[in-house]
Amino acid sequence: QYQQLCSHPDNLGNIVKINGNNNRQKIIICPFTQCSNILVRNPSASSGYYDIHLSNGSVITVYCDMDGNNCDGEGGWIRVAQLNMSEPGATCPPGLTLQNYNNIDHSLCGRSSSGCASTFFSTYGLNYTKVCGKVRGYQFGSIDAFLFTDIDSTYVEGISITYGSNPRQHIWTYVAGEDDFEAGGDDCPCNNGSSSVVPYFVGNDYYCE
């Protein structure tokens, strides 16, 4: 009965009264389970930190993007990761190495050698249907666009966003191509006559420059 009442969007964040045994009244406070729930309840809610309830009953504090400036403009997004190396005191997450270059006025995060470097961000066990955000990459040395067709290999010169494991599931890829106008295998697939092959698991979910 509790779950049925609190699954209705209009009840989230509200106090709900129900009649129990012997007509004794029970009072239930339906918890928020997503940032979008909070925004529906309070359309003027500002971006910031809020408590939400997980399905196992635990409570976590998350940052809610309520204006959607970094997404679709609609708001109600849960931020699971932020890495802005231009901010004072910013550090690289585990798995990525701090890099400094003379022509860039702030530190960057990347790999320490050839191959891949990766880091992990938790989604708190929440179910989700969309992912949004911004990615910025910097060219260093020779770049090769798509390399291989195995998602667990170094399949791209750029940034890969995936979820899960064995195998990982693809979300989106930022691809660095060698040249804007050439048609080699190390250039963007959208170049005229390009021989670069987009891996099957990437599909159309990528951006190349």
LUMKEBA-703240 format. One record per residue (C-alpha): x, y, z. Coordinates in steps of 0.25 Angstrom, whole numbers. Layout:
% residues N
<pt xx="X" yy="Y" zz="Z"/>
...
This chain:
% residues 209
<pt xx="0" yy="0" zz="0"/>
<pt xx="11" yy="9" zz="3"/>
<pt xx="19" yy="7" zz="-10"/>
<pt xx="6" yy="8" zz="-18"/>
<pt xx="3" yy="22" zz="-11"/>
<pt xx="18" yy="27" zz="-13"/>
<pt xx="19" yy="22" zz="-27"/>
<pt xx="9" yy="33" zz="-31"/>
<pt xx="17" yy="46" zz="-36"/>
<pt xx="8" yy="55" zz="-29"/>
<pt xx="10" yy="49" zz="-15"/>
<pt xx="26" yy="50" zz="-16"/>
<pt xx="31" yy="59" zz="-5"/>
<pt xx="17" yy="60" zz="1"/>
<pt xx="10" yy="55" zz="14"/>
<pt xx="0" yy="44" zz="11"/>
<pt xx="-11" yy="40" zz="21"/>
<pt xx="-17" yy="26" zz="20"/>
<pt xx="-27" yy="18" zz="28"/>
<pt xx="-21" yy="6" zz="35"/>
<pt xx="-27" yy="-5" zz="43"/>
<pt xx="-38" yy="-1" zz="53"/>
<pt xx="-39" yy="12" zz="45"/>
<pt xx="-27" yy="17" zz="51"/>
<pt xx="-20" yy="27" zz="42"/>
<pt xx="-6" yy="26" zz="37"/>
<pt xx="3" yy="37" zz="33"/>
<pt xx="13" yy="34" zz="22"/>
<pt xx="24" yy="44" zz="16"/>
<pt xx="27" yy="39" zz="2"/>
<pt xx="42" yy="41" zz="-1"/>
<pt xx="48" yy="47" zz="-14"/>
<pt xx="55" yy="36" zz="-22"/>
<pt xx="60" yy="45" zz="-33"/>
<pt xx="64" yy="60" zz="-36"/>
<pt xx="53" yy="60" zz="-46"/>
<pt xx="43" yy="57" zz="-34"/>
<pt xx="48" yy="69" zz="-27"/>
<pt xx="46" yy="78" zz="-39"/>
<pt xx="32" yy="73" zz="-42"/>
<pt xx="28" yy="76" zz="-27"/>
<pt xx="35" yy="90" zz="-27"/>
<pt xx="37" yy="95" zz="-42"/>
<pt xx="45" yy="107" zz="-36"/>
<pt xx="55" yy="98" zz="-29"/>
<pt xx="70" yy="103" zz="-31"/>
<pt xx="82" yy="94" zz="-35"/>
<pt xx="89" yy="89" zz="-23"/>
<pt xx="90" yy="77" zz="-13"/>
<pt xx="78" yy="69" zz="-9"/>
<pt xx="75" yy="56" zz="-1"/>
<pt xx="68" yy="45" zz="-9"/>
<pt xx="64" yy="31" zz="-5"/>
<pt xx="69" yy="18" zz="-12"/>
<pt xx="60" yy="6" zz="-14"/>
<pt xx="68" yy="-1" zz="-2"/>
<pt xx="63" yy="10" zz="7"/>
<pt xx="77" yy="17" zz="9"/>
<pt xx="78" yy="32" zz="7"/>
<pt xx="89" yy="39" zz="-2"/>
<pt xx="92" yy="53" zz="-4"/>
<pt xx="93" yy="57" zz="-19"/>
<pt xx="95" yy="69" zz="-27"/>
<pt xx="83" yy="72" zz="-36"/>
<pt xx="84" yy="81" zz="-48"/>
<pt xx="70" yy="87" zz="-48"/>
<pt xx="72" yy="97" zz="-60"/>
<pt xx="78" yy="87" zz="-70"/>
<pt xx="88" yy="97" zz="-76"/>
<pt xx="98" yy="85" zz="-78"/>
<pt xx="87" yy="76" zz="-83"/>
<pt xx="74" yy="78" zz="-90"/>
<pt xx="70" yy="91" zz="-83"/>
<pt xx="59" yy="84" zz="-76"/>
<pt xx="66" yy="81" zz="-63"/>
<pt xx="64" yy="70" zz="-53"/>
<pt xx="77" yy="63" zz="-55"/>
<pt xx="86" yy="55" zz="-45"/>
<pt xx="100" yy="59" zz="-46"/>
<pt xx="109" yy="46" zz="-45"/>
<pt xx="122" yy="52" zz="-50"/>
<pt xx="129" yy="66" zz="-51"/>
<pt xx="143" yy="68" zz="-55"/>
<pt xx="147" yy="82" zz="-58"/>
<pt xx="162" yy="84" zz="-58"/>
<pt xx="161" yy="99" zz="-60"/>
<pt xx="155" yy="100" zz="-46"/>
<pt xx="165" yy="104" zz="-35"/>
<pt xx="170" yy="92" zz="-27"/>
<pt xx="164" yy="82" zz="-37"/>
<pt xx="171" yy="68" zz="-37"/>
<pt xx="170" yy="56" zz="-46"/>
<pt xx="161" yy="44" zz="-41"/>
<pt xx="168" yy="30" zz="-39"/>
<pt xx="172" yy="24" zz="-52"/>
<pt xx="176" yy="37" zz="-59"/>
<pt xx="189" yy="44" zz="-59"/>
<pt xx="191" yy="59" zz="-57"/>
<pt xx="198" yy="65" zz="-69"/>
<pt xx="203" yy="79" zz="-71"/>
<pt xx="207" yy="86" zz="-84"/>
<pt xx="213" yy="100" zz="-87"/>
<pt xx="202" yy="104" zz="-97"/>
<pt xx="190" yy="101" zz="-87"/>
<pt xx="188" yy="110" zz="-75"/>
<pt xx="183" yy="98" zz="-66"/>
<pt xx="186" yy="84" zz="-63"/>
<pt xx="179" yy="72" zz="-71"/>
<pt xx="176" yy="58" zz="-68"/>
<pt xx="180" yy="47" zz="-77"/>
<pt xx="188" yy="34" zz="-79"/>
<pt xx="202" yy="33" zz="-74"/>
<pt xx="206" yy="24" zz="-86"/>
<pt xx="201" yy="18" zz="-99"/>
<pt xx="188" yy="10" zz="-98"/>
<pt xx="176" yy="13" zz="-90"/>
<pt xx="174" yy="20" zz="-76"/>
<pt xx="160" yy="20" zz="-70"/>
<pt xx="153" yy="24" zz="-57"/>
<pt xx="139" yy="20" zz="-51"/>
<pt xx="128" yy="28" zz="-46"/>
<pt xx="116" yy="22" zz="-38"/>
<pt xx="102" yy="24" zz="-42"/>
<pt xx="98" yy="21" zz="-28"/>
<pt xx="90" yy="8" zz="-33"/>
<pt xx="79" yy="17" zz="-39"/>
<pt xx="72" yy="13" zz="-52"/>
<pt xx="74" yy="23" zz="-63"/>
<pt xx="70" yy="25" zz="-78"/>
<pt xx="78" yy="37" zz="-82"/>
<pt xx="92" yy="42" zz="-80"/>
<pt xx="96" yy="56" zz="-84"/>
<pt xx="108" yy="65" zz="-82"/>
<pt xx="120" yy="72" zz="-88"/>
<pt xx="134" yy="66" zz="-92"/>
<pt xx="146" yy="74" zz="-96"/>
<pt xx="159" yy="67" zz="-102"/>
<pt xx="172" yy="72" zz="-106"/>
<pt xx="181" yy="67" zz="-117"/>
<pt xx="195" yy="61" zz="-113"/>
<pt xx="204" yy="56" zz="-124"/>
<pt xx="199" yy="47" zz="-136"/>
<pt xx="184" yy="43" zz="-135"/>
<pt xx="177" yy="31" zz="-141"/>
<pt xx="162" yy="33" zz="-140"/>
<pt xx="156" yy="18" zz="-139"/>
<pt xx="166" yy="7" zz="-137"/>
<pt xx="159" yy="-6" zz="-134"/>
<pt xx="145" yy="-12" zz="-133"/>
<pt xx="146" yy="-18" zz="-119"/>
<pt xx="140" yy="-9" zz="-108"/>
<pt xx="149" yy="-15" zz="-98"/>
<pt xx="161" yy="-11" zz="-106"/>
<pt xx="168" yy="3" zz="-109"/>
<pt xx="157" yy="5" zz="-120"/>
<pt xx="157" yy="20" zz="-121"/>
<pt xx="167" yy="31" zz="-120"/>
<pt xx="159" yy="40" zz="-112"/>
<pt xx="149" yy="38" zz="-100"/>
<pt xx="140" yy="27" zz="-98"/>
<pt xx="128" yy="27" zz="-89"/>
<pt xx="122" yy="13" zz="-85"/>
<pt xx="115" yy="6" zz="-74"/>
<pt xx="115" yy="-8" zz="-68"/>
<pt xx="125" yy="-19" zz="-71"/>
<pt xx="128" yy="-32" zz="-78"/>
<pt xx="126" yy="-26" zz="-88"/>
<pt xx="124" yy="-11" zz="-85"/>
<pt xx="112" yy="-5" zz="-92"/>
<pt xx="115" yy="7" zz="-101"/>
<pt xx="108" yy="21" zz="-98"/>
<pt xx="116" yy="31" zz="-106"/>
<pt xx="130" yy="34" zz="-112"/>
<pt xx="138" yy="46" zz="-115"/>
<pt xx="147" yy="43" zz="-127"/>
<pt xx="160" yy="51" zz="-131"/>
<pt xx="163" yy="50" zz="-145"/>
<pt xx="176" yy="53" zz="-152"/>
<pt xx="171" yy="63" zz="-163"/>
<pt xx="159" yy="70" zz="-167"/>
<pt xx="160" yy="68" zz="-182"/>
<pt xx="168" yy="55" zz="-184"/>
<pt xx="161" yy="41" zz="-186"/>
<pt xx="171" yy="32" zz="-178"/>
<pt xx="168" yy="22" zz="-168"/>
<pt xx="172" yy="31" zz="-157"/>
<pt xx="162" yy="42" zz="-161"/>
<pt xx="148" yy="44" zz="-157"/>
<pt xx="138" yy="35" zz="-163"/>
<pt xx="130" yy="47" zz="-168"/>
<pt xx="141" yy="51" zz="-177"/>
<pt xx="138" yy="49" zz="-192"/>
<pt xx="144" yy="36" zz="-196"/>
<pt xx="149" yy="32" zz="-182"/>
<pt xx="153" yy="18" zz="-180"/>
<pt xx="151" yy="19" zz="-165"/>
<pt xx="142" yy="9" zz="-160"/>
<pt xx="132" yy="12" zz="-148"/>
<pt xx="131" yy="0" zz="-139"/>
<pt xx="117" yy="-7" zz="-139"/>
<pt xx="115" yy="-4" zz="-124"/>
<pt xx="117" yy="11" zz="-126"/>
<pt xx="107" yy="13" zz="-137"/>
<pt xx="103" yy="28" zz="-138"/>
<pt xx="106" yy="31" zz="-124"/>
<pt xx="119" yy="39" zz="-126"/>
<pt xx="125" yy="52" zz="-130"/>
<pt xx="138" yy="53" zz="-138"/>
<pt xx="147" yy="65" zz="-141"/>
